[in-house]
Amino acid sequence: SKQVRAWLDRLHTDRLVVSKRSDVAKRVDTVIGVRDTSQPASAGSVKLYWGLHYETLVDVVRFKISAMERQIDEEEKAAGMNQQYYCQRCKKTIEALEITPDMFGQDGESLHCETCFTELDEVDTADQTSSIEERRKELRRELRPLILALDE
């Protein structure tokens, strides 16, 4: 019972379920039209009903899906922006923002390490980008039935 309430509270926080509270002791007598306040409210007199509000549920699920897609987009953007260079001799990794004018070679195109003056190699981020694309395809493939069901 406590575990169920804990899960329902969590789902309620995420707006996936709605709750309605009903006080049995405060109900109006339909015949007389007067509230019965003579009896004290006991633990059994308060009822909590849980249910789904379909339109809100659809909106929340769509928001969660778009949040997952935005997270993948941000990871892809970060992978593309963080260009790195690697020195084979001293094993130092240098970000593109750390490059100084002194690191450029005579031709102006090659970069050299500040420590050992060895030419820097560009770090290939294609494998990281391809893994992000693979995650995006997998997410779309797995969520396709859910998205189609939401559109109905």
C-alpha positions in Angstrom: 0.0 0.0 0.0 2.8 2.4 0.9 4.7 1.5 -2.2 1.7 2.1 -4.4 1.1 5.5 -2.8 4.8 6.4 -3.3 4.6 5.5 -7.0 1.3 7.3 -7.4 2.8 10.4 -5.8 5.7 10.3 -8.1 3.5 9.9 -11.1 1.3 12.7 -9.8 4.4 14.9 -9.6 5.2 14.1 -13.2 1.5 14.9 -14.0 0.9 11.4 -15.4 -2.0 10.7 -13.0 -4.6 12.9 -11.3 -6.0 12.5 -7.8 -9.3 13.5 -6.3 -9.9 13.7 -2.5 -13.3 12.9 -1.1 -14.4 13.3 2.5 -17.1 10.8 3.2 -18.0 12.4 6.6 -18.7 15.8 5.0 -21.1 14.5 2.3 -24.5 16.2 2.1 -27.4 14.0 3.0 -29.4 13.9 -0.3 -32.8 13.4 1.4 -32.4 16.2 4.0 -29.9 18.4 2.2 -27.8 19.0 5.3 -24.2 18.0 6.0 -23.6 15.5 8.8 -20.9 17.1 10.9 -21.8 15.3 14.1 -19.4 12.5 13.4 -15.7 13.2 13.6 -13.6 12.5 10.5 -11.8 9.2 10.8 -9.0 7.8 8.7 -11.5 5.7 6.8 -13.7 8.6 5.9 -11.2 10.3 3.6 -11.0 8.6 0.2 -8.4 9.4 -2.4 -9.2 8.4 -6.0 -6.5 8.2 -8.7 -7.1 8.3 -12.4 -5.7 9.4 -15.8 -6.6 12.7 -17.5 -6.0 11.6 -21.1 -5.3 15.0 -22.6 -2.8 16.0 -19.9 -1.2 12.5 -20.1 -0.7 13.0 -23.9 0.9 16.4 -23.4 3.2 15.2 -20.7 4.4 12.2 -22.8 5.0 14.4 -25.8 7.0 16.8 -23.6 9.1 13.9 -22.2 9.8 12.7 -25.8 10.8 16.1 -27.0 13.1 16.5 -23.9 14.9 13.3 -24.8 15.3 14.5 -28.4 16.6 17.9 -27.2 19.1 16.1 -24.9 20.5 14.1 -27.9 20.6 17.3 -30.0 22.6 19.0 -27.3 25.1 16.1 -27.1 25.5 16.2 -30.9 26.1 19.9 -30.8 28.6 19.6 -28.0 30.5 16.8 -29.9 30.7 19.0 -33.0 31.8 22.1 -31.2 34.6 20.6 -29.0 37.3 20.2 -31.6 40.4 18.7 -30.1 44.0 18.2 -31.1 46.4 15.5 -29.8 50.2 15.5 -29.4 51.7 12.1 -30.1 55.0 12.8 -28.2 53.8 14.3 -24.9 50.3 12.7 -25.1 48.6 16.1 -24.4 45.1 16.9 -25.6 44.4 20.5 -26.6 40.9 22.0 -27.1 40.3 24.4 -30.0 39.7 27.2 -27.5 43.2 26.7 -26.0 45.0 27.3 -29.2 47.3 30.4 -29.2 48.9 32.2 -32.2 52.3 30.8 -31.1 51.1 27.3 -31.9 50.7 27.9 -35.6 53.5 26.7 -37.9 55.3 28.6 -40.6 52.7 27.8 -43.2 49.9 29.0 -40.9 47.8 25.8 -41.3 49.6 23.3 -39.1 49.5 23.4 -35.3 52.5 22.6 -33.0 52.5 21.6 -29.4 53.7 24.3 -27.0 55.6 21.8 -24.9 57.5 19.7 -27.4 56.9 21.5 -30.7 55.6 18.4 -32.4 52.8 18.8 -35.0 49.4 18.2 -33.5 46.9 15.6 -34.9 43.2 16.4 -35.1 41.1 14.1 -32.9 38.4 12.3 -35.0 35.0 12.8 -33.5 33.2 10.9 -36.2 32.7 7.8 -34.0 31.2 9.8 -31.2 28.9 11.6 -33.7 27.9 8.3 -35.3 27.0 6.8 -31.9 24.8 9.8 -31.1 23.1 9.4 -34.5 22.6 5.7 -33.7 21.0 6.5 -30.4 18.7 9.0 -32.1 17.6 6.3 -34.7 17.0 3.8 -31.9 15.0 6.3 -29.9 12.8 7.1 -32.9 12.4 3.4 -33.7 11.3 2.5 -30.2 9.0 5.5 -29.7 7.3 5.2 -33.1 4.4 3.1 -31.9 3.9 5.4 -28.9 3.9 8.5 -31.1 1.4 6.9 -33.5 -0.9 6.0 -30.6 -0.7 9.5 -29.3 -1.7 11.0 -32.6 -4.9 8.9 -32.8 
